[in-house]
C-alpha cells in the first residue's frame, strides 16, 4: 500500500537488468500509492514491451512443414508460470530442502531466462520457420499457436533431463505426467522449428551463445488443426 523505496529500487533495478539482457530501453514508468486498495507490503506490478519488425520478417509459422526439426532451449526454472499450483504444493510439503546442491526456494525463484539476443542472432543466420515461448499451458498449448494446419509436433519427452525442481513438484503434488507438461515448461523455455538441413548449424550457434540447446522432436504431417504429441510419457 505504501511505497517502500528499498523494494521499489530493487524492482526497477531488476527491470533494468532484464531490459539490458533483451537489448531494449526502459523509457518510462509510473508509481502510485493506493493504500485503500493494497494492504501492508502488497503491491501490483505491470509492464509491457513494444517491438518493430519488417513485414517480411514476421515469423507467423506459415513456413513450417513436415520434416522440420524442433530445437529446445533449456529453461532456468518455472519461468513465472504455474505458481498457483506451486504455492498449493508448498503449503503441504517440506520445503526446507536442497535440490542439486541448491535450496528449493532458489530453484523456484530463479529469474526467467531471456533468450532475445541469442534468437536474434539465430534468425540472422538460419532459416527459422517458427518459435514458441513455452509459458502457461506448456508444450501442448503453446506449440500449436505457431503451427499451420495439417501438421503436428511430435516431442520426445525422454530427449532431455526432467529438472529436479519439476520432479519434486510432481512427486509432492502427485501431479499426473500430462498435467505437468500442460502446467509447466518442464525444462523447455523455447522451441524453434528449423529445416532438418540446418539443425547442426542452429545448435552450434545457440550453444556458442551460451544456450542449453537440444533436439526434442520434429514436425510430421497431420490432419486438420495443428496438434502436439508427447511421446514417452508414463501410462
Protein Blocks (a to p, Z undefined) as FASTA:
>chain_A
ZZcfklmmmmmmmmmmmmmmnopacfbdcddddfklpgcjbccddddddddddfklpcgh
lmgcghiacdddddfbjnopaklmmmmmmmmccfbbceehiafklmmmgccddfklmmmm
mmmmpccfbdcdddehijmlmmmmmpcehiacdddfklpccdfklmmmmmmnopafklmm
mmmnnopabdcdddfklmmmmmmmmmmnopacddfbdcdddehjaddddehiaZZ
